[in-house]
Amino acid sequence: MSLREISQSNFFQKVKIDRAHIDVLFQSLKNRGYSLVGPKISEGAIIYDFLDVVDELPIGWTDEQEAGTYRIKQREDQTLFGYNLGPHSWKQFLFSARKRVWQGQKTSEGSFKTVQEIATQSQRYAFIGVRSCELHAIQIQDRVFMNSQYQDTEYKQKRADNFIVAVNCGQAGKTCFCTSLNTGPRVSQGYDLALTEILDSGTHYFVVESGSERGLAVLQELPCQSVSNNDLEAVDKCIEKAVGQMGRAIDTTDIKAFLYRNYDNKHWQKLEERCLTCANCTMVCPTCFCSKIEDTTDLTGEYAERWQTWDSCFTMDFSYTHGGAVRASTQSRYRQWLVHKLASWIDQFGTSGCVGCGRCITWCPVGIDLTEEIKALKQAEREAKNGEN
């Protein structure tokens, strides 16, 4: 049965496809000129990289995560998306970690002229396996790079051309807390297609929902069946299972005002004793957007280039001005990151900068957990108030 025979009422259609037909989805996207990017196993982790066939997905693999701990292990089934999140985020394909933005040659007058304009990358991505928290992260970066006042033309072009195949989470990791921030685990918006993987009584299939006109066009090319009430119940149970497995939680009630009034909380000093300022948390974070510009020349001084690279507010040089770094201490840099992520980001962009993916907890070498640090800050505030009374 074709999708046209099922319904033509709107873009948002739900159908069921067999596991064996996921390769048809891959081929349909490739036929449209997309480069497929999705999860695969590399060097002991599930990362995002270019895909060609379905068999490159981490079939039958999952991951275990805790503060400062990550490992992959085999599952007892053959799920395609039975993992949580690895160290990579989708921002590396939209906001390049390193790119050349200018190159010039010295003229006889001593000035530099542009050698050639840096062409914007024309590659079109189809992201396979995007989770709800990651979709929210992409939308947060949209506000950073595509706001009405300042726009990154390369980012804007990549966002306009990409195709998103999202996946509803069927499990959650011990460092996940997306439910606290209303960013998951159910996909709600910003996708072209959304998949829910169902394994039940020996059957392996996907409930697929289109979320855009181009998503519907791809769905029309897939061998599909009508969804039953049992299928929809299976989707709900799958997502409810993930909700029940959330390993972390954070109380965001009045979080902005709380952090602003605790700028001098004594607990920041205790954090300084643990934080290595390694910047791992910002590198794996799907919303952090700090960057720096570096100018280089060749040995002759005749040729120059300008590069943009990711940076972090945890580095000493990030806040350097003439005379020294504005945030020279470890506690000031951690405080800058956490307060910006959960408080001042709201003032800048109208939303929290955190989506509850838990990567910063997993990939911190010393296991610093921002959900626990918020609790500790609140406890320190209570103790300070009791001491005054």
C-alpha positions in Angstrom: 0.0 0.0 0.0 1.3 3.5 -0.9 1.2 6.5 1.4 -1.1 8.2 -1.1 -3.6 5.4 -0.6 -3.4 5.9 3.2 -4.0 9.6 3.4 -3.4 12.9 1.7 -4.9 15.2 4.3 -1.7 17.0 5.4 2.1 16.8 5.8 1.9 15.0 9.2 1.2 11.4 8.4 2.0 8.3 10.4 2.8 4.9 8.8 4.5 1.7 9.6 7.5 0.3 7.7 9.4 -2.9 8.2 13.0 -2.8 9.4 14.1 -4.3 6.1 12.9 -1.1 4.3 15.1 1.3 6.1 17.6 0.9 3.2 14.9 2.3 0.9 14.9 5.4 3.0 18.7 5.7 2.7 18.5 5.3 -1.0 15.7 7.8 -1.4 17.7 10.5 0.4 20.9 9.7 -1.6 18.8 10.0 -4.8 17.9 13.5 -3.7 21.6 14.5 -3.4 22.0 14.3 0.3 25.1 13.1 2.0 24.0 10.8 4.8 25.4 11.4 8.3 24.5 9.3 11.3 25.7 7.1 14.1 28.5 4.5 13.7 31.0 2.9 15.9 34.6 4.2 15.8 37.4 3.8 18.4 35.2 2.5 21.1 32.4 5.1 20.8 29.2 5.8 18.9 30.0 8.9 16.9 28.4 10.8 14.0 30.0 10.3 10.6 29.2 9.8 7.0 27.1 6.7 6.1 26.6 4.8 2.9 24.5 1.8 3.9 22.2 0.8 6.8 24.7 -1.9 8.0 27.1 0.9 9.1 24.7 1.9 11.9 25.6 0.6 15.4 23.2 -2.4 15.0 22.9 -4.3 18.2 25.1 -1.9 20.2 24.3 0.4 23.1 26.2 2.6 25.6 26.5 2.9 29.3 27.2 6.3 30.8 27.8 7.8 34.2 29.7 10.8 35.5 33.1 10.6 33.9 32.3 7.2 32.4 31.4 6.0 28.9 31.6 2.5 27.3 29.8 0.7 24.6 28.5 -2.9 24.8 26.5 -5.3 22.7 22.7 -5.6 23.2 20.7 -8.8 23.1 18.7 -7.6 20.1 19.4 -6.0 16.7 18.1 -2.5 17.2 19.5 0.2 14.9 19.1 3.1 17.4 19.4 1.3 20.8 22.0 3.7 22.2 21.9 7.0 24.0 24.3 9.7 22.9 28.0 9.7 22.1 30.6 12.5 22.3 29.7 14.0 19.0 26.9 16.5 18.3 25.4 17.7 15.0 26.9 21.2 15.4 30.2 20.0 13.9 28.4 19.7 10.5 26.6 23.0 10.8 29.2 25.1 12.7 32.6 23.9 11.6 35.2 23.3 14.3 37.8 24.9 12.1 37.4 26.8 8.8 39.4 29.2 6.7 37.5 32.5 6.3 40.1 34.5 4.3 43.4 34.2 2.5 45.5 37.0 1.1 48.7 37.8 -0.8 51.0 40.8 0.0 51.1 43.4 -2.7 54.0 45.6 -3.9 52.5 48.4 -1.8 52.8 46.3 1.3 49.1 45.7 1.9 47.2 42.4 1.5 44.7 41.7 -1.2 42.3 38.7 -1.1 43.6 35.8 -3.1 40.2 34.3 -3.6 36.9 34.3 -1.9 36.2 31.3 0.4 33.3 29.4 -1.1 30.5 28.3 1.2 30.3 24.5 1.4 27.5 23.3 -0.9 27.3 19.8 0.6 23.7 18.8 1.6 23.4 16.7 4.8 20.7 14.3 5.8 21.1 13.7 9.5 20.0 10.2 10.5 19.0 9.5 14.1 18.6 12.9 15.6 17.2 12.8 19.2 14.7 15.3 20.6 17.3 17.0 22.9 19.6 17.4 19.9 16.8 18.9 17.8 16.3 21.5 20.5 20.0 22.1 20.5 20.0 22.8 16.8 17.1 25.2 17.2 18.9 27.0 20.0 22.0 27.4 17.7 19.6 28.7 15.0 18.8 31.6 17.4 22.5 32.3 17.8 23.5 32.1 14.1 20.3 33.1 12.3 18.9 35.9 14.4 17.5 39.0 12.8 20.6 41.1 13.7 23.6 38.8 13.1 23.6 35.9 10.7 26.2 33.3 9.8 25.7 32.8 6.0 27.4 29.3 5.9 25.3 28.1 8.9 22.1 29.4 7.4 22.8 27.7 4.1 23.5 24.4 5.7 20.4 24.6 7.8 18.3 25.4 4.8 19.5 22.4 2.9 19.7 19.7 5.5 17.1 16.9 6.0 16.5 15.6 9.5 15.4 12.0 10.3 14.7 12.2 14.0 14.3 9.2 16.4 12.2 9.0 19.5 14.2 7.7 22.4 13.4 4.2 23.5 15.8 4.3 26.4 17.6 6.9 28.5 21.1 7.1 29.9 22.1 7.6 33.5 23.2 11.1 32.7 20.1 12.2 30.7 17.7 14.8 32.1 15.8 16.1 29.1 12.5 15.8 30.8 13.5 18.4 33.3 13.9 20.9 30.5 11.0 19.8 28.3 13.3 18.9 25.5 12.6 15.1 25.2 12.5 12.2 24.9 9.6 12.5 22.4 10.3 14.4 19.2 7.9 17.3 18.8 9.1 19.7 16.1 11.8 20.6 13.6 12.1 17.3 11.8 11.3 16.0 8.3 10.8 12.4 9.4 10.5 11.0 12.9 11.1 7.3 13.6 10.1 5.2 16.6 11.8 1.8 16.6 9.6 -1.1 17.9 10.7 -4.6 18.7 7.8 -6.7 19.9 7.2 -10.5 19.9 9.8 -11.1 17.3 8.7 -8.2 15.0 11.0 -5.3 14.2 9.4 -2.3 12.6 9.3 1.5 12.7 6.4 3.9 13.1 7.3 6.9 10.9 5.8 10.4 11.0 6.4 13.1 8.4 6.9 16.6 9.7 7.4 18.6 6.5 6.5 18.6 2.8 9.8 17.1 1.8 9.5 14.5 4.5 6.2 13.5 3.2 7.6 13.2 -0.3 10.3 10.8 0.9 7.7 8.9 2.9 5.7 8.4 -0.3 8.5 6.3 -1.7 8.7 3.9 1.2 6.8 0.5 1.3 4.5 1.1 4.2 1.4 0.0 6.1 -1.3 1.8 8.0 -0.6 2.2 11.7 -3.0 0.6 14.2 -3.9 1.6 17.7 -1.6 -1.1 18.9 1.3 0.5 17.0 0.5 3.9 18.5 0.3 2.4 22.0 3.7 0.8 21.3 5.2 4.2 20.5 3.8 5.7 23.7 5.2 2.8 25.8 8.6 3.1 24.1 8.8 6.8 25.1 7.4 6.2 28.6 10.1 3.6 29.1 12.8 6.3 28.3 11.1 8.8 30.7 11.3 6.2 33.5 15.0 5.6 32.9 16.1 9.3 33.2 19.2 9.1 35.4 19.3 12.8 36.4 16.9 15.7 37.1 17.3 19.4 37.6 14.8 21.9 39.2 14.7 24.8 36.8 12.2 26.8 38.9 13.3 30.4 39.0 16.8 29.2 37.9 17.9 32.4 36.3 17.2 34.6 39.4 18.7 31.9 41.6 22.0 31.9 39.8 22.2 35.6 39.5 21.8 36.1 43.2 24.3 33.4 44.0 27.2 34.9 42.0 29.3 35.0 45.2 28.1 31.6 46.6 30.9 29.9 48.5 30.3 26.7 46.6 32.1 28.1 43.5 35.3 27.7 45.5 34.7 24.0 46.0 34.1 23.6 42.3 37.5 25.2 41.6 39.2 22.4 43.6 37.8 19.8 41.1 37.5 21.5 37.7 40.5 20.9 35.4 39.4 23.7 32.9 40.0 21.1 30.2 37.0 22.4 28.2 35.6 18.9 27.5 32.1 20.0 28.6 32.0 22.9 26.1 33.5 20.8 23.2 30.8 18.0 23.6 28.0 20.4 24.3 25.6 20.7 21.4 24.8 24.3 22.0 28.1 26.0 22.9 29.1 28.3 20.1 32.3 30.2 21.3 34.9 30.6 18.6 38.1 32.6 18.0 39.8 34.1 15.0 43.5 33.4 14.3 45.7 35.1 11.6 48.7 33.3 10.3 51.4 34.0 7.7 54.0 32.0 5.9 57.7 32.3 6.7 58.2 35.0 4.1 55.3 37.1 5.4 54.0 37.3 1.8 50.9 35.1 2.3 48.3 35.3 5.1 45.3 33.3 6.2 42.5 33.9 8.7 40.9 30.9 10.5 37.9 30.5 12.7 38.1 27.7 15.3 36.0 26.5 18.2 37.0 28.0 21.5 35.8 27.7 25.1 35.1 30.0 28.0 37.2 27.6 30.1 40.5 28.6 28.4 42.6 31.4 29.9 43.0 33.2 26.6 39.2 33.4 25.9 38.7 36.4 28.2 42.1 37.9 27.7 42.3 41.6 27.1 45.2 44.0 27.3 46.7 43.5 30.7 45.5 40.0 31.4 42.5 37.6 31.5 39.2 38.9 32.9 38.4 35.4 34.3 41.8 34.3 35.6 40.6 31.8 38.2 39.1 28.4 37.6 36.0 29.2 39.7 35.3 32.3 37.6 35.4 30.3 34.4 33.2 27.5 35.6 30.8 30.1 37.0 30.7 31.9 33.7 29.9 28.7 31.8 27.1 27.5 34.2 25.5 30.9 34.7 25.6 31.6 31.0 24.2 28.1 30.1 21.3 28.2 32.5 20.6 31.9 33.1 22.1 34.7 31.0 21.4 32.6 27.8 17.8 33.2 28.6 18.4 36.9 28.5 20.3 36.7 25.2 18.2 34.2 23.2 15.0 33.6 25.1 15.7 30.0 26.1 18.0 28.0 28.3 21.3 27.0 26.7 21.0 23.4 28.2 18.9 20.6 26.6 19.6 17.9 29.2 21.6 15.6 27.0 24.1 14.9 29.8 27.2 14.9 27.7 29.0 17.4 29.9 28.5 15.0 32.8 29.7 11.9 30.9 32.7 13.5 29.4 34.0 15.4 32.4 37.2 13.6 33.4 36.5 14.2 37.1 32.7 13.6 36.8 31.4 17.1 37.7 27.7 16.9 37.4 25.9 20.2 36.8 22.6 18.8 38.2 24.4 18.0 41.5 26.2 21.4 41.5 22.9 23.2 41.2 21.6 21.3 44.3 24.9 22.1 46.1 24.5 25.8 45.3 21.0 25.7 46.7 22.1 24.0 49.8 24.9 26.5 50.3 22.4 29.3 49.9 20.1 27.8 52.5 23.0 27.4 54.9 24.0 31.0 54.4 20.5 32.2 55.1 20.2 30.0 58.3 23.6 31.4 59.4 22.2 35.0 59.1 19.1 34.2 61.1 
